Amino acid sequence: MMYYGGDNGGNWAWMLLSITATILFLGGFIWIARLVINGNRREDRPVALHPPDALDVLRHRYAAGEVDLVEYEQRRQVLLGKP
């Protein structure tokens, strides 16, 4: 009587294929899980240590040309609390 492929050695081939498929499946699952988990933490994205304060915003607006020198100086004086 022949069980599980008989004498032709088919058992070890199916077992090896099954193990390989399982390893590939688990490896792919772990790889996808790492992509999902680390998707929000990208190394190339600059990370602000603190939000910009009003004076920084004013400096950027002046550098971009959104406010002129007179308005910049007036707003800077107000922000610094100088009369």
C-alpha positions in Angstrom: 0.0 0.0 0.0 1.3 3.5 -0.9 0.7 6.4 1.3 1.5 10.1 0.8 3.1 9.7 -2.6 4.4 6.3 -2.2 8.0 5.6 -3.0 8.6 8.3 -5.5 9.7 10.8 -2.9 6.9 13.4 -3.4 6.5 14.0 0.3 9.7 15.9 0.8 9.1 18.1 -2.2 5.6 19.2 -1.0 6.9 19.7 2.5 9.8 21.9 1.2 7.4 23.9 -1.0 5.0 24.4 1.9 7.8 25.6 4.2 9.1 27.9 1.5 5.7 29.4 0.9 5.1 29.9 4.6 8.4 31.7 5.0 7.7 33.9 2.0 4.2 34.7 3.3 5.4 35.6 6.8 8.2 37.6 5.4 5.9 39.6 3.1 3.4 40.1 6.0 6.2 41.5 8.2 7.5 43.7 5.4 4.1 45.2 4.8 3.5 45.7 8.5 6.8 47.6 8.8 5.8 49.8 5.8 2.5 50.6 7.5 4.0 51.2 10.9 6.9 53.3 9.7 4.9 55.1 7.0 4.4 58.1 9.3 8.0 58.4 10.4 10.0 59.3 7.4 13.6 60.2 7.8 13.8 62.8 5.0 10.9 64.9 6.4 12.1 67.8 8.5 10.9 67.7 12.0 10.1 70.9 13.8 11.3 70.9 17.4 8.8 73.6 18.3 6.1 75.5 16.4 7.3 78.9 15.0 6.6 81.8 17.2 5.0 85.1 16.0 8.4 86.8 15.4 9.6 83.9 13.2 6.4 84.2 11.2 6.9 87.9 10.8 10.5 87.4 9.7 9.4 84.8 7.1 6.7 87.2 5.8 9.2 90.0 5.5 11.7 87.7 3.7 8.9 86.7 1.3 8.0 90.3 0.6 4.6 90.1 2.1 5.3 93.1 4.4 7.5 96.1 3.8 10.2 97.4 6.2 8.1 99.9 7.9 5.3 97.4 8.7 7.9 94.8 9.7 9.5 97.2 12.2 6.2 98.3 13.6 5.0 94.7 14.2 8.4 93.7 15.6 8.2 96.5 18.1 4.7 95.3 19.2 5.8 91.7 19.5 8.9 92.6 21.5 6.8 94.8 23.8 8.8 98.0 23.0 7.1 101.3 22.7 
